[in-house]
Amino acid sequence: MPPASTPQPSAGEESGTRLLPDDALQSCTVVANNTMNRERGLHGVNSYTRELGFDPLDHLSARSASPSWLDLCSGEGRALRAAAARLPASAVLTGVDLVGPLDPAPRPPGLELVTASVTDWEAPRAYDLITCVHGLHYLGDQLRMLTRAASWLAPDGLLAAHFDPDSVRRPDGRPASRPVLAALRAAGFTYDPRHHRLTLRGPQTVRLPFRYAGADPAAGPNYTGQPAVASYYTPLNG
């Protein structure tokens, strides 16, 4: 019998899929992805500008004299580094990643790269821009992350994150994409199905009618072609 301190998977209510709680999920190789955003820069073919459909610098440059950007699941933080070189010295740029940056290169002023789980980390301030480029695919409670990030936006701030509706399921294994997307839209999010992007403007207190049941790190590849996590939710309204 394993020690009591060892996180154990919980069984899905009806599907029989063994689901992991988030503390155990973080040790899985699918989640502790040390290639996530390692090479992705600010501009170019493999870039944040291409993946997000807009140039983060354009959004930030239109803000105050001290623009702020929070990048969740930031990897090496190359896009943040590039932005720091072109924004005012007073800009605040924060990257949070479970693995963290592997490159020991000095960080420019105003840039903080935090090695931590984004599911536990708390934002110390509001941000003009919050991004999560293909990062939700590796989180368990994706909806909680979205609701937390929504509350961290500055007035007229922008949240942009990739989201795969096929990754959210009911406890019996059936898709939960329709009720989840409906709830997100009702809360103010906009979803672009062609590019799998969720966006939200301005800070929101978001409450979604779902209870998180756990996650399956063996769900297989998602639309990106890479192995991803499936998140299971119980609808609170039946």
Phi, psi and omega in degrees: 000130184291157177302151182297335183280349181281121180299130181248143178292150175253149181280144174296149185299322185227333188281339185084352177291132179275119187256143179261142169287164187296327181293326177280329182299326186294342180269356180285146182295329179297324183274314179282066189273102185278007174256353184297121176056029179287322185253351187286124181259196182277318182231161177112193184294309179260082191217163174294321180301317179290316183290325183271340181083008175205161180272116179305327180295323179298317180294315184290323182293338179274358180275206180286183178289347180233069182293156183225140183224126173249123178246115180269137186062056192274349181059233179285344180073030183295322178295320178295318179299316180296321179293322181300328181287344185242356179258164177303153181299339180277357180296148178244118182236125184230130174241137179233129183210141181296319179275322179086170181290137177263342179277120182280010183304143179303145181264138179292158178304141178089352181255125175238125177248112187258129173265106184193162173285128180293341179285340180253334186292143178244131179292133180276356186199176173270153184233145176288331180218131174233126181234152173215091186275106180056026181268329181298336181300340186248010179256153176281288181274080182296322184292322177296321179297319180294319180292323178293314180297325180299328181279350181266001182283141170285164175307130184063016174289164184235130172252130178224125183213144173280137183218134179252104181302332180291348182274352179256129187224159174278164181301334178273004178094350179292154178298144174244016187298317184295307180294327180292313179295322178297318180292321178295317179295321178296333180275356177112355178285150171247136180241130177256102185292333181294320183252004178055047182240133171258138175225153178211137178247133176080151182294139181223145167264104188255129173236119182254141187277057180219146174248127182290133182251344182134181186224154178246107180281356180255026183290340180096186183294148173255201185296340178283346185088358181256149176303139183218177183257142171256134183251133185251134183225144172262119176295135182277346181251022175090000000 
